[in-house]
């Protein structure tokens, strides 16, 4: 099957999850010629699991809609139980075929994207066809998904911190550029979902574990590692699945969250601080964190946004620790500022 080989090659060319998703959809659409094909992920919001549409191809207009998960409106998503057959496929990790389910007399085939359980990052490919898929078509799906899973496994290995399992610093740059606001809406094709910047924006929080050196000195590095594991887990489980948590190294973590305004972002950061303060840590007891936050601005870079958040967390640690400090507010008050540089000369 030369077409299959070509599409398998396409799948292995990319080191970006969105491009791998698109390569999978493009390959399946070309080889299966479905009426409609949709790639679904899973989002976790307030303990509820939701269907997150990622890509949908409709043969009627031969167009694909690509949806950026970082900008989706969660309140518009379906709960898993709202689509029982799709949920069955996701949780059983087995294909589910429903023939002539509705008045359109189309057959629907569901395939799990992964072969292991992932509470907030699983997925299903949903294929609507005029008749049940034959054995050759099912084999094509199996081969494509086998390579797809291998590619995602490689990305999990390269993009995640070995100790905590969180995203690592290497993956931060790409995430930042995806959430950066634009002054002018891009003139891309209308099938791409737009970012509604009037409703939301992103904030970065630099999280530093207070007195972590003392933890290592008193209890040893193995206990220190346990503290980092629990800090990372607390950050991850306290945020929505579409927010991002990174470990930058040592006792330093970074979060990217989406909120409608600055006060909302500050509230989320403060909740994280309080959650950490009340979480029991075995052998250590009480652990606190200092957080420096800043808005992700137009034309930011990983260096510029990190510098502002770092200044804010340093201010927090110098003024008592166990607190949240907002660089943007400190800047308005004249307490912090960024030194502008032209060439090798600093302008104050």
Phi and psi restraints in degrees (value plus and minus 20) as a CYANA .aco file:
   2 UNK   PHI     -79.7   -39.7
   2 UNK   PSI     -57.1   -17.1
   3 UNK   PHI     -82.6   -42.6
   3 UNK   PSI     -59.6   -19.6
   4 UNK   PHI     -81.9   -41.9
   4 UNK   PSI     -65.2   -25.2
   5 UNK   PHI     -79.8   -39.8
   5 UNK   PSI     -63.4   -23.4
   6 UNK   PHI     -81.0   -41.0
   6 UNK   PSI     -61.9   -21.9
   7 UNK   PHI     -93.9   -53.9
   7 UNK   PSI     -50.7   -10.7
   8 UNK   PHI     -85.7   -45.7
   8 UNK   PSI     -57.3   -17.3
   9 UNK   PHI     -83.3   -43.3
   9 UNK   PSI     -61.4   -21.4
  10 UNK   PHI     -80.0   -40.0
  10 UNK   PSI     -61.5   -21.5
  11 UNK   PHI     -80.8   -40.8
  11 UNK   PSI     -54.3   -14.3
  12 UNK   PHI    -108.8   -68.8
  12 UNK   PSI     -19.0    21.0
  13 UNK   PHI    -102.8   -62.8
  13 UNK   PSI     -39.2     0.8
  14 UNK   PHI    -129.0   -89.0
  14 UNK   PSI     133.2   173.2
  15 UNK   PHI    -143.6  -103.6
  15 UNK   PSI      12.7    52.7
  16 UNK   PHI    -153.5  -113.5
  16 UNK   PSI     109.4   149.4
  17 UNK   PHI     -82.3   -42.3
  17 UNK   PSI     -61.0   -21.0
  18 UNK   PHI     -82.6   -42.6
  18 UNK   PSI     -62.8   -22.8
  19 UNK   PHI     -88.8   -48.8
  19 UNK   PSI     -54.4   -14.4
  20 UNK   PHI     -86.9   -46.9
  20 UNK   PSI     -61.1   -21.1
  21 UNK   PHI     -79.3   -39.3
  21 UNK   PSI     -64.5   -24.5
  22 UNK   PHI     -85.8   -45.8
  22 UNK   PSI     -59.2   -19.2
  23 UNK   PHI     -84.6   -44.6
  23 UNK   PSI     -58.6   -18.6
  24 UNK   PHI     -82.9   -42.9
  24 UNK   PSI     -68.4   -28.4
  25 UNK   PHI     -83.3   -43.3
  25 UNK   PSI     -65.9   -25.9
  26 UNK   PHI     -79.2   -39.2
  26 UNK   PSI     -62.5   -22.5
  27 UNK   PHI     -85.4   -45.4
  27 UNK   PSI     -66.5   -26.5
  28 UNK   PHI     -86.2   -46.2
  28 UNK   PSI     -58.5   -18.5
  29 UNK   PHI     -83.5   -43.5
  29 UNK   PSI     -65.9   -25.9
  30 UNK   PHI     -85.8   -45.8
  30 UNK   PSI     -59.4   -19.4
  31 UNK   PHI    -105.9   -65.9
  31 UNK   PSI     -50.0   -10.0
  32 UNK   PHI    -118.9   -78.9
  32 UNK   PSI     -42.6    -2.6
  33 UNK   PHI      31.5    71.5
  33 UNK   PSI      35.7    75.7
  34 UNK   PHI     -97.2   -57.2
  34 UNK   PSI     144.1   184.1
  35 UNK   PHI     -87.7   -47.7
  35 UNK   PSI     -63.3   -23.3
  36 UNK   PHI    -173.8  -133.8
  36 UNK   PSI     124.3   164.3
  37 UNK   PHI    -155.1  -115.1
  37 UNK   PSI     110.6   150.6
  38 UNK   PHI    -151.3  -111.3
  38 UNK   PSI     114.9   154.9
  39 UNK   PHI    -122.0   -82.0
  39 UNK   PSI     101.2   141.2
  40 UNK   PHI    -133.0   -93.0
  40 UNK   PSI     116.0   156.0
  41 UNK   PHI    -124.8   -84.8
  41 UNK   PSI    -192.7  -152.7
  42 UNK   PHI    -147.5  -107.5
  42 UNK   PSI     113.5   153.5
  43 UNK   PHI    -136.7   -96.7
  43 UNK   PSI     126.4   166.4
  44 UNK   PHI    -133.5   -93.5
  44 UNK   PSI      99.0   139.0
  45 UNK   PHI    -154.4  -114.4
  45 UNK   PSI      97.6   137.6
  46 UNK   PHI      32.5    72.5
  46 UNK   PSI      21.7    61.7
  47 UNK   PHI      59.7    99.7
  47 UNK   PSI     -22.1    17.9
  48 UNK   PHI    -124.3   -84.3
  48 UNK   PSI     113.7   153.7
  49 UNK   PHI    -112.1   -72.1
  49 UNK   PSI     110.6   150.6
  50 UNK   PHI    -144.4  -104.4
  50 UNK   PSI     131.0   171.0
  51 UNK   PHI     -99.6   -59.6
  51 UNK   PSI     107.0   147.0
  52 UNK   PHI    -134.6   -94.6
  52 UNK   PSI      78.4   118.4
  53 UNK   PHI     -85.9   -45.9
  53 UNK   PSI     110.0   150.0
  54 UNK   PHI    -126.6   -86.6
  54 UNK   PSI     -67.2   -27.2
  55 UNK   PHI    -164.1  -124.1
  55 UNK   PSI     117.5   157.5
  56 UNK   PHI    -154.1  -114.1
  56 UNK   PSI     108.4   148.4
  57 UNK   PHI    -133.2   -93.2
  57 UNK   PSI     109.1   149.1
  58 UNK   PHI    -136.6   -96.6
  58 UNK   PSI     100.6   140.6
  59 UNK   PHI     -90.3   -50.3
  59 UNK   PSI     -41.8    -1.8
  60 UNK   PHI     -80.3   -40.3
  60 UNK   PSI     -58.6   -18.6
  61 UNK   PHI    -137.2   -97.2
  61 UNK   PSI     -15.6    24.4
  62 UNK   PHI      32.3    72.3
  62 UNK   PSI      24.9    64.9
  63 UNK   PHI    -146.6  -106.6
  63 UNK   PSI     129.4   169.4
  64 UNK   PHI    -135.0   -95.0
  64 UNK   PSI     115.6   155.6
  65 UNK   PHI    -123.5   -83.5
  65 UNK   PSI     100.2   140.2
  66 UNK   PHI    -124.9   -84.9
  66 UNK   PSI     106.8   146.8
  67 UNK   PHI    -135.7   -95.7
  67 UNK   PSI     106.3   146.3
  68 UNK   PHI    -102.9   -62.9
  68 UNK   PSI      93.6   133.6
  69 UNK   PHI     -77.8   -37.8
  69 UNK   PSI     -49.3    -9.3
  70 UNK   PHI     -90.2   -50.2
  70 UNK   PSI     -33.0     7.0
  71 UNK   PHI    -141.0  -101.0
  71 UNK   PSI     -10.7    29.3
  72 UNK   PHI     -93.0   -53.0
  72 UNK   PSI     131.2   171.2
  73 UNK   PHI    -110.7   -70.7
  73 UNK   PSI      85.9   125.9
  74 UNK   PHI     -82.1   -42.1
  74 UNK   PSI     -51.0   -11.0
  75 UNK   PHI     -90.9   -50.9
  75 UNK   PSI     -26.0    14.0
  76 UNK   PHI    -121.0   -81.0
  76 UNK   PSI     -19.0    21.0
  77 UNK   PHI    -109.8   -69.8
  77 UNK   PSI     132.3   172.3
  78 UNK   PHI    -101.2   -61.2
  78 UNK   PSI     125.5   165.5
  79 UNK   PHI     -93.8   -53.8
  79 UNK   PSI     134.6   174.6
  80 UNK   PHI     -74.9   -34.9
  80 UNK   PSI     -63.7   -23.7
  81 UNK   PHI     -89.3   -49.3
  81 UNK   PSI     -31.0     9.0
  82 UNK   PHI     -91.2   -51.2
  82 UNK   PSI     -39.4     0.6
  83 UNK   PHI    -147.8  -107.8
  83 UNK   PSI      64.0   104.0
  84 UNK   PHI     -78.8   -38.8
  84 UNK   PSI     -62.9   -22.9
  85 UNK   PHI     -86.5   -46.5
  85 UNK   PSI     -58.8   -18.8
  86 UNK   PHI     -85.5   -45.5
  86 UNK   PSI     -60.3   -20.3
  87 UNK   PHI     -84.5   -44.5
  87 UNK   PSI     -59.7   -19.7
  88 UNK   PHI     -79.6   -39.6
  88 UNK   PSI     -63.2   -23.2
  89 UNK   PHI     -82.5   -42.5
  89 UNK   PSI     -66.0   -26.0
  90 UNK   PHI     -81.2   -41.2
  90 UNK   PSI     -63.7   -23.7
  91 UNK   PHI    -106.4   -66.4
  91 UNK   PSI     -47.0    -7.0
  92 UNK   PHI    -106.2   -66.2
  92 UNK   PSI     -36.6     3.4
  93 UNK   PHI      39.4    79.4
  93 UNK   PSI      11.0    51.0
  94 UNK   PHI    -150.4  -110.4
  94 UNK   PSI     129.6   169.6
  95 UNK   PHI     -82.9   -42.9
  95 UNK   PSI     128.5   168.5
  96 UNK   PHI    -150.3  -110.3
  96 UNK   PSI     108.4   148.4
  97 UNK   PHI    -137.6   -97.6
  97 UNK   PSI     105.9   145.9
  98 UNK   PHI    -141.9  -101.9
  98 UNK   PSI      93.7   133.7
  99 UNK   PHI    -115.0   -75.0
  99 UNK   PSI     115.8   155.8
 100 UNK   PHI      25.7    65.7
 100 UNK   PSI      32.8    72.8
 101 UNK   PHI     -91.2   -51.2
 101 UNK   PSI     -51.4   -11.4
 102 UNK   PHI    -150.8  -110.8
 102 UNK   PSI    -192.6  -152.6
 103 UNK   PHI     -86.7   -46.7
 103 UNK   PSI     -35.8     4.2
 104 UNK   PHI     -99.4   -59.4
 104 UNK   PSI     -28.2    11.8
 105 UNK   PHI      42.5    82.5
 105 UNK   PSI       2.5    42.5
 106 UNK   PHI    -108.2   -68.2
 106 UNK   PSI     135.0   175.0
 107 UNK   PHI    -117.1   -77.1
 107 UNK   PSI     118.6   158.6
 108 UNK   PHI    -136.3   -96.3
 108 UNK   PSI     107.5   147.5
 109 UNK   PHI    -137.9   -97.9
 109 UNK   PSI     107.7   147.7
 110 UNK   PHI    -130.8   -90.8
 110 UNK   PSI     113.4   153.4
 111 UNK   PHI    -148.0  -108.0
 111 UNK   PSI     114.1   154.1
 112 UNK   PHI     -91.0   -51.0
 112 UNK   PSI     116.9   156.9
 113 UNK   PHI     -90.6   -50.6
 113 UNK   PSI     -50.9   -10.9
 114 UNK   PHI    -144.1  -104.1
 114 UNK   PSI     142.0   182.0
 115 UNK   PHI    -128.6   -88.6
 115 UNK   PSI      -1.2    38.8
 116 UNK   PHI    -157.6  -117.6
 116 UNK   PSI     138.5   178.5
 117 UNK   PHI     -96.5   -56.5
 117 UNK   PSI     109.2   149.2
 118 UNK   PHI    -153.5  -113.5
 118 UNK   PSI      87.1   127.1
 119 UNK   PHI     -80.1   -40.1
 119 UNK   PSI     -63.6   -23.6
 120 UNK   PHI    -139.4   -99.4
 120 UNK   PSI      -4.1    35.9
 121 UNK   PHI    -166.3  -126.3
 121 UNK   PSI       3.2    43.2
 122 UNK   PHI     -98.4   -58.4
 122 UNK   PSI    -191.8  -151.8
 123 UNK   PHI    -194.5  -154.5
 123 UNK   PSI     145.8   185.8
 124 UNK   PHI    -161.0  -121.0
 124 UNK   PSI     119.8   159.8
 125 UNK   PHI    -121.3   -81.3
 125 UNK   PSI     106.4   146.4
 126 UNK   PHI    -130.7   -90.7
 126 UNK   PSI     101.4   141.4
 127 UNK   PHI    -138.3   -98.3
 127 UNK   PSI      97.6   137.6
 128 UNK   PHI    -119.9   -79.9
 128 UNK   PSI     101.4   141.4
 129 UNK   PHI    -153.1  -113.1
 129 UNK   PSI     140.4   180.4
 130 UNK   PHI     -92.4   -52.4
 130 UNK   PSI     -45.2    -5.2
 131 UNK   PHI    -166.4  -126.4
 131 UNK   PSI     143.7   183.7
 132 UNK   PHI     -76.1   -36.1
 132 UNK   PSI     122.3   162.3
 133 UNK   PHI     -88.5   -48.5
 133 UNK   PSI     118.0   158.0
 134 UNK   PHI    -102.1   -62.1
 134 UNK   PSI     158.9   198.9
 135 UNK   PHI     -81.5   -41.5
 135 UNK   PSI     -59.3   -19.3
 136 UNK   PHI     -83.8   -43.8
 136 UNK   PSI     -60.7   -20.7
 137 UNK   PHI     -84.7   -44.7
 137 UNK   PSI     -61.5   -21.5
 138 UNK   PHI     -85.5   -45.5
 138 UNK   PSI     -55.2   -15.2
 139 UNK   PHI     -87.3   -47.3
 139 UNK   PSI     -58.0   -18.0
 140 UNK   PHI     -79.9   -39.9
 140 UNK   PSI     -65.3   -25.3
 141 UNK   PHI     -81.9   -41.9
 141 UNK   PSI     -63.8   -23.8
 142 UNK   PHI     -79.0   -39.0
 142 UNK   PSI     -65.7   -25.7
 143 UNK   PHI     -85.4   -45.4
 143 UNK   PSI     -64.9   -24.9
 144 UNK   PHI     -82.6   -42.6
 144 UNK   PSI     -63.8   -23.8
 145 UNK   PHI     -90.5   -50.5
 145 UNK   PSI     -50.2   -10.2
 146 UNK   PHI     -82.0   -42.0
 146 UNK   PSI     -67.6   -27.6
 147 UNK   PHI     -87.9   -47.9
 147 UNK   PSI     -60.8   -20.8
 148 UNK   PHI     -76.1   -36.1
 148 UNK   PSI     -66.4   -26.4
 149 UNK   PHI     -85.2   -45.2
 149 UNK   PSI     -59.2   -19.2
 150 UNK   PHI     -82.7   -42.7
 150 UNK   PSI     -60.7   -20.7
 151 UNK   PHI     -85.7   -45.7
 151 UNK   PSI     -61.1   -21.1
 152 UNK   PHI     -87.9   -47.9
 152 UNK   PSI     -54.2   -14.2
 153 UNK   PHI     -83.4   -43.4
 153 UNK   PSI     -59.6   -19.6
 154 UNK   PHI     -85.2   -45.2
 154 UNK   PSI     -60.0   -20.0
 155 UNK   PHI     -86.7   -46.7
 155 UNK   PSI     -60.5   -20.5
 156 UNK   PHI     -77.7   -37.7
 156 UNK   PSI     -60.2   -20.2
 157 UNK   PHI     -88.7   -48.7
 157 UNK   PSI     -60.9   -20.9
 158 UNK   PHI    -104.8   -64.8
 158 UNK   PSI     -44.0    -4.0
 159 UNK   PHI    -121.4   -81.4
 159 UNK   PSI     -24.0    16.0
 160 UNK   PHI    -132.3   -92.3
 160 UNK   PSI     125.1   165.1
 161 UNK   PHI     -89.2   -49.2
 161 UNK   PSI     113.7   153.7
 162 UNK   PHI     -84.9   -44.9
 162 UNK   PSI     -54.0   -14.0
 163 UNK   PHI    -100.5   -60.5
 163 UNK   PSI     -71.4   -31.4
 164 UNK   PHI    -116.5   -76.5
 164 UNK   PSI     -38.8     1.2
 165 UNK   PHI      59.5    99.5
 165 UNK   PSI     -20.1    19.9
 166 UNK   PHI     -96.9   -56.9
 166 UNK   PSI     146.7   186.7
 167 UNK   PHI     -80.7   -40.7
 167 UNK   PSI     126.2   166.2
 168 UNK   PHI    -118.5   -78.5
 168 UNK   PSI     158.1   198.1
 169 UNK   PHI     -83.8   -43.8
 169 UNK   PSI     -50.4   -10.4
 170 UNK   PHI     -80.3   -40.3
 170 UNK   PSI     -54.4   -14.4
 171 UNK   PHI    -106.7   -66.7
 171 UNK   PSI     -25.4    14.6
 172 UNK   PHI     -87.4   -47.4
 172 UNK   PSI     -61.6   -21.6
 173 UNK   PHI     -76.8   -36.8
 173 UNK   PSI     -67.9   -27.9
 174 UNK   PHI     -83.8   -43.8
 174 UNK   PSI     -62.7   -22.7
 175 UNK   PHI     -82.4   -42.4
 175 UNK   PSI     -59.4   -19.4
 176 UNK   PHI     -84.4   -44.4
 176 UNK   PSI     -66.1   -26.1
 177 UNK   PHI     -84.2   -44.2
 177 UNK   PSI     -48.3    -8.3
 178 UNK   PHI     -93.5   -53.5
 178 UNK   PSI     -46.6    -6.6
 179 UNK   PHI    -121.9   -81.9
 179 UNK   PSI     -20.4    19.6
 180 UNK   PHI     -88.3   -48.3
 180 UNK   PSI     112.0   152.0
 181 UNK   PHI     -89.1   -49.1
 181 UNK   PSI     131.5   171.5
 182 UNK   PHI    -134.0   -94.0
 182 UNK   PSI     122.2   162.2
 183 UNK   PHI     -92.7   -52.7
 183 UNK   PSI     -56.3   -16.3
 184 UNK   PHI    -145.9  -105.9
 184 UNK   PSI     112.9   152.9
 185 UNK   PHI     -82.3   -42.3
 185 UNK   PSI     113.2   153.2
 186 UNK   PHI     -85.6   -45.6
 186 UNK   PSI     133.9   173.9
 187 UNK   PHI    -117.8   -77.8
 187 UNK   PSI      25.9    65.9
 188 UNK   PHI    -102.0   -62.0
 188 UNK   PSI     158.0   198.0
 189 UNK   PHI     -83.9   -43.9
 189 UNK   PSI     128.6   168.6
 190 UNK   PHI     -88.3   -48.3
 190 UNK   PSI     -29.4    10.6
 191 UNK   PHI     -94.9   -54.9
 191 UNK   PSI     -32.2     7.8
 192 UNK   PHI    -105.1   -65.1
 192 UNK   PSI     108.6   148.6
 193 UNK   PHI     -84.9   -44.9
 193 UNK   PSI     115.3   155.3
 194 UNK   PHI    -107.1   -67.1
 194 UNK   PSI     134.8   174.8
 195 UNK   PHI    -105.4   -65.4
 195 UNK   PSI     100.5   140.5
 196 UNK   PHI    -108.1   -68.1
 196 UNK   PSI      67.2   107.2
 197 UNK   PHI     -95.6   -55.6
 197 UNK   PSI     -33.4     6.6
 198 UNK   PHI     -91.1   -51.1
 198 UNK   PSI     -39.7     0.3
 199 UNK   PHI    -122.5   -82.5
 199 UNK   PSI     -42.5    -2.5
 200 UNK   PHI    -178.1  -138.1
 200 UNK   PSI     139.7   179.7
 201 UNK   PHI    -170.9  -130.9
 201 UNK   PSI     154.4   194.4
 202 UNK   PHI    -131.1   -91.1
 202 UNK   PSI     128.0   168.0
 203 UNK   PHI    -147.2  -107.2
 203 UNK   PSI     125.2   165.2
 204 UNK   PHI    -127.8   -87.8
 204 UNK   PSI     116.5   156.5
 205 UNK   PHI    -140.1  -100.1
 205 UNK   PSI     106.0   146.0
 206 UNK   PHI    -113.7   -73.7
 206 UNK   PSI      98.7   138.7
 207 UNK   PHI    -130.7   -90.7
 207 UNK   PSI     105.1   145.1
 208 UNK   PHI    -145.4  -105.4
 208 UNK   PSI     109.6   149.6
 209 UNK   PHI     -95.4   -55.4
 209 UNK   PSI     104.6   144.6
 210 UNK   PHI     -90.6   -50.6
 210 UNK   PSI     117.8   157.8
 211 UNK   PHI      34.3    74.3
 211 UNK   PSI      17.6    57.6
 212 UNK   PHI     -89.4   -49.4
 212 UNK   PSI     -53.8   -13.8
 213 UNK   PHI     -78.8   -38.8
 213 UNK   PSI     -57.4   -17.4
 214 UNK   PHI     -84.9   -44.9
 214 UNK   PSI     -56.6   -16.6
 215 UNK   PHI     -80.3   -40.3
 215 UNK   PSI     -67.9   -27.9
 216 UNK   PHI     -83.8   -43.8
 216 UNK   PSI     -62.1   -22.1
 217 UNK   PHI     -86.5   -46.5
 217 UNK   PSI     -58.7   -18.7
 218 UNK   PHI    -105.4   -65.4
 218 UNK   PSI     -62.9   -22.9
 219 UNK   PHI    -126.3   -86.3
 219 UNK   PSI     -34.6     5.4
 220 UNK   PHI      78.5   118.5
 220 UNK   PSI     140.7   180.7
 221 UNK   PHI     -90.4   -50.4
 221 UNK   PSI     -48.2    -8.2
 222 UNK   PHI     -86.8   -46.8
 222 UNK   PSI     -60.0   -20.0
 223 UNK   PHI     -88.5   -48.5
 223 UNK   PSI     -56.6   -16.6
 224 UNK   PHI     -79.3   -39.3
 224 UNK   PSI     -60.5   -20.5
 225 UNK   PHI     -84.7   -44.7
 225 UNK   PSI     -58.4   -18.4
 226 UNK   PHI     -83.3   -43.3
 226 UNK   PSI     -57.9   -17.9
 227 UNK   PHI     -82.7   -42.7
 227 UNK   PSI     -65.3   -25.3
 228 UNK   PHI     -82.4   -42.4
 228 UNK   PSI     -59.3   -19.3
 229 UNK   PHI     -81.0   -41.0
 229 UNK   PSI     -65.0   -25.0
 230 UNK   PHI     -91.6   -51.6
 230 UNK   PSI     -55.8   -15.8
 231 UNK   PHI     -81.6   -41.6
 231 UNK   PSI     -67.9   -27.9
 232 UNK   PHI     -80.9   -40.9
 232 UNK   PSI     -62.6   -22.6
 233 UNK   PHI     -86.2   -46.2
 233 UNK   PSI     -59.4   -19.4
 234 UNK   PHI     -84.9   -44.9
 234 UNK   PSI     -62.3   -22.3
 235 UNK   PHI     -81.4   -41.4
 235 UNK   PSI     -66.2   -26.2
 236 UNK   PHI     -85.0   -45.0
 236 UNK   PSI     -64.6   -24.6
 237 UNK   PHI     -98.9   -58.9
 237 UNK   PSI     -35.1     4.9
 238 UNK   PHI    -108.4   -68.4
 238 UNK   PSI     -29.7    10.3
 239 UNK   PHI    -131.3   -91.3
 239 UNK   PSI     146.3   186.3
 240 UNK   PHI     -89.4   -49.4
 240 UNK   PSI     135.6   175.6
 241 UNK   PHI     -86.9   -46.9
 241 UNK   PSI     -41.6    -1.6
 242 UNK   PHI    -107.0   -67.0
 242 UNK   PSI     -31.0     9.0
 243 UNK   PHI     -97.4   -57.4
 243 UNK   PSI     143.0   183.0
 244 UNK   PHI    -139.6   -99.6
 244 UNK   PSI     117.3   157.3
 245 UNK   PHI    -144.1  -104.1
 245 UNK   PSI     108.9   148.9
 246 UNK   PHI    -143.1  -103.1
 246 UNK   PSI     128.7   168.7
 247 UNK   PHI    -125.3   -85.3
 247 UNK   PSI      99.7   139.7
 248 UNK   PHI    -105.9   -65.9
 248 UNK   PSI     -35.3     4.7
 249 UNK   PHI     109.4   149.4
 249 UNK   PSI     131.2   171.2
 250 UNK   PHI      36.8    76.8
 250 UNK   PSI    -152.4  -112.4
 251 UNK   PHI    -118.5   -78.5
 251 UNK   PSI       0.3    40.3
 252 UNK   PHI    -126.7   -86.7
 252 UNK   PSI     105.9   145.9
 253 UNK   PHI    -143.0  -103.0
 253 UNK   PSI     138.0   178.0
 254 UNK   PHI    -153.1  -113.1
 254 UNK   PSI     120.0   160.0
 255 UNK   PHI    -145.1  -105.1
 255 UNK   PSI     124.4   164.4
 256 UNK   PHI    -137.8   -97.8
 256 UNK   PSI      98.3   138.3
 257 UNK   PHI    -145.9  -105.9
 257 UNK   PSI     132.6   172.6
 258 UNK   PHI    -128.6   -88.6
 258 UNK   PSI     108.2   148.2
 259 UNK   PHI    -161.7  -121.7
 259 UNK   PSI     140.4   180.4
 260 UNK   PHI     -95.3   -55.3
 260 UNK   PSI     -45.7    -5.7
 261 UNK   PHI    -175.8  -135.8
 261 UNK   PSI     155.2   195.2
 262 UNK   PHI     -84.7   -44.7
 262 UNK   PSI     -61.6   -21.6
 263 UNK   PHI     -83.9   -43.9
 263 UNK   PSI     -55.7   -15.7
 264 UNK   PHI     -85.9   -45.9
 264 UNK   PSI     -61.6   -21.6
 265 UNK   PHI     -84.6   -44.6
 265 UNK   PSI     -62.1   -22.1
 266 UNK   PHI     -82.6   -42.6
 266 UNK   PSI     -57.7   -17.7
 267 UNK   PHI     -83.5   -43.5
 267 UNK   PSI     -62.4   -22.4
 268 UNK   PHI     -83.0   -43.0
 268 UNK   PSI     -64.6   -24.6
 269 UNK   PHI     -81.8   -41.8
 269 UNK   PSI     -61.3   -21.3
 270 UNK   PHI     -86.7   -46.7
 270 UNK   PSI     -57.4   -17.4
 271 UNK   PHI     -82.8   -42.8
 271 UNK   PSI     -59.7   -19.7
 272 UNK   PHI     -82.0   -42.0
 272 UNK   PSI     -64.2   -24.2
 273 UNK   PHI     -80.5   -40.5
 273 UNK   PSI     -65.8   -25.8
 274 UNK   PHI     -85.8   -45.8
 274 UNK   PSI     -59.4   -19.4
 275 UNK   PHI     -80.9   -40.9
 275 UNK   PSI     -63.1   -23.1
 276 UNK   PHI     -85.6   -45.6
 276 UNK   PSI     -60.8   -20.8
 277 UNK   PHI     -83.6   -43.6
 277 UNK   PSI     -50.1   -10.1
 278 UNK   PHI    -119.8   -79.8
 278 UNK   PSI     -19.5    20.5
 279 UNK   PHI    -104.5   -64.5
 279 UNK   PSI     104.5   144.5
 280 UNK   PHI     -94.2   -54.2
 280 UNK   PSI     114.3   154.3
 281 UNK   PHI    -131.6   -91.6
 281 UNK   PSI      96.8   136.8
 282 UNK   PHI     -74.8   -34.8
 282 UNK   PSI     118.3   158.3
 283 UNK   PHI      51.1    91.1
 283 UNK   PSI     -44.9    -4.9
 284 UNK   PHI    -123.6   -83.6
 284 UNK   PSI     -57.2   -17.2
 285 UNK   PHI      73.2   113.2
 285 UNK   PSI    -120.1   -80.1
 286 UNK   PHI    -128.5   -88.5
 286 UNK   PSI     111.0   151.0
 287 UNK   PHI    -147.1  -107.1
 287 UNK   PSI     114.7   154.7
 288 UNK   PHI    -140.5  -100.5
 288 UNK   PSI     144.2   184.2
 289 UNK   PHI    -151.5  -111.5
 289 UNK   PSI     132.2   172.2
 290 UNK   PHI    -130.7   -90.7
 290 UNK   PSI     118.7   158.7
 291 UNK   PHI    -146.5  -106.5
 291 UNK   PSI     111.3   151.3
 292 UNK   PHI    -133.4   -93.4
 292 UNK   PSI     105.1   145.1
 293 UNK   PHI    -140.2  -100.2
 293 UNK   PSI     138.8   178.8
 294 UNK   PHI    -178.4  -138.4
 294 UNK   PSI     132.8   172.8
 295 UNK   PHI     -93.6   -53.6
 295 UNK   PSI     125.2   165.2
 296 UNK   PHI     -98.8   -58.8
 296 UNK   PSI      97.7   137.7
 297 UNK   PHI    -121.5   -81.5
 297 UNK   PSI     142.7   182.7
 298 UNK   PHI     -77.4   -37.4
 298 UNK   PSI     114.1   154.1
 299 UNK   PHI      46.6    86.6
 299 UNK   PSI       4.0    44.0
 300 UNK   PHI     -89.6   -49.6
 300 UNK   PSI     144.1   184.1
 301 UNK   PHI    -148.5  -108.5
 301 UNK   PSI     142.3   182.3
 302 UNK   PHI     -74.9   -34.9
 302 UNK   PSI     -55.7   -15.7
 303 UNK   PHI     -89.0   -49.0
 303 UNK   PSI     -65.0   -25.0
 304 UNK   PHI     -88.4   -48.4
 304 UNK   PSI     -64.2   -24.2
 305 UNK   PHI     -90.2   -50.2
 305 UNK   PSI     -56.3   -16.3
 306 UNK   PHI     -86.7   -46.7
 306 UNK   PSI     -56.9   -16.9
 307 UNK   PHI     -82.4   -42.4
 307 UNK   PSI     -63.9   -23.9
 308 UNK   PHI     -85.2   -45.2
 308 UNK   PSI     -65.5   -25.5
 309 UNK   PHI     -84.7   -44.7
 309 UNK   PSI     -56.3   -16.3
 310 UNK   PHI     -86.7   -46.7
 310 UNK   PSI     -60.2   -20.2
 311 UNK   PHI     -82.9   -42.9
 311 UNK   PSI     -59.0   -19.0
 312 UNK   PHI     -88.5   -48.5
 312 UNK   PSI     -59.8   -19.8
 313 UNK   PHI     -91.5   -51.5
 313 UNK   PSI     -53.2   -13.2
 314 UNK   PHI     -84.7   -44.7
 314 UNK   PSI     -60.0   -20.0
 315 UNK   PHI     -81.8   -41.8
 315 UNK   PSI     -61.8   -21.8
 316 UNK   PHI     -82.0   -42.0
 316 UNK   PSI     -62.4   -22.4
 317 UNK   PHI     -91.3   -51.3
 317 UNK   PSI     -52.0   -12.0
 318 UNK   PHI     -96.5   -56.5
 318 UNK   PSI     -34.0     6.0
 319 UNK   PHI    -138.4   -98.4
 319 UNK   PSI      13.6    53.6
 320 UNK   PHI      97.8   137.8
 320 UNK   PSI     -31.9     8.1
 321 UNK   PHI      41.5    81.5
 321 UNK   PSI     158.8   198.8
 322 UNK   PHI      30.3    70.3
 322 UNK   PSI      31.6    71.6
 323 UNK   PHI    -176.0  -136.0
 323 UNK   PSI     144.4   184.4
 324 UNK   PHI    -129.0   -89.0
 324 UNK   PSI     110.8   150.8
 325 UNK   PHI    -145.5  -105.5
 325 UNK   PSI     113.8   153.8
 326 UNK   PHI    -121.7   -81.7
 326 UNK   PSI      94.7   134.7
 327 UNK   PHI     -77.3   -37.3
 327 UNK   PSI     -60.9   -20.9
 328 UNK   PHI     -81.9   -41.9
 328 UNK   PSI     -59.4   -19.4
 329 UNK   PHI     -90.6   -50.6
 329 UNK   PSI     -62.0   -22.0
 330 UNK   PHI     -83.1   -43.1
 330 UNK   PSI     -54.1   -14.1
 331 UNK   PHI     -88.4   -48.4
 331 UNK   PSI     -62.0   -22.0
 332 UNK   PHI     -83.9   -43.9
 332 UNK   PSI     -51.9   -11.9
 333 UNK   PHI    -102.3   -62.3
 333 UNK   PSI     -25.3    14.7
 334 UNK   PHI      58.2    98.2
 334 UNK   PSI      -5.9    34.1
 335 UNK   PHI    -107.4   -67.4
 335 UNK   PSI     -44.3    -4.3
 336 UNK   PHI    -157.9  -117.9
 336 UNK   PSI     130.4   170.4
 337 UNK   PHI    -173.8  -133.8
 337 UNK   PSI     136.9   176.9
 338 UNK   PHI    -112.3   -72.3
 338 UNK   PSI     112.6   152.6
 339 UNK   PHI    -100.9   -60.9
 339 UNK   PSI      97.9   137.9
 340 UNK   PHI    -100.1   -60.1
 340 UNK   PSI     120.8   160.8
 341 UNK   PHI    -142.3  -102.3
 341 UNK   PSI     115.3   155.3
 342 UNK   PHI    -143.2  -103.2
 342 UNK   PSI      92.5   132.5
 343 UNK   PHI      42.6    82.6
 343 UNK   PSI    -147.3  -107.3
 344 UNK   PHI    -121.4   -81.4
 344 UNK   PSI      -9.9    30.1
 345 UNK   PHI    -125.8   -85.8
 345 UNK   PSI     109.2   149.2
 346 UNK   PHI    -110.3   -70.3
 346 UNK   PSI     112.0   152.0
 347 UNK   PHI    -126.0   -86.0
 347 UNK   PSI     102.7   142.7
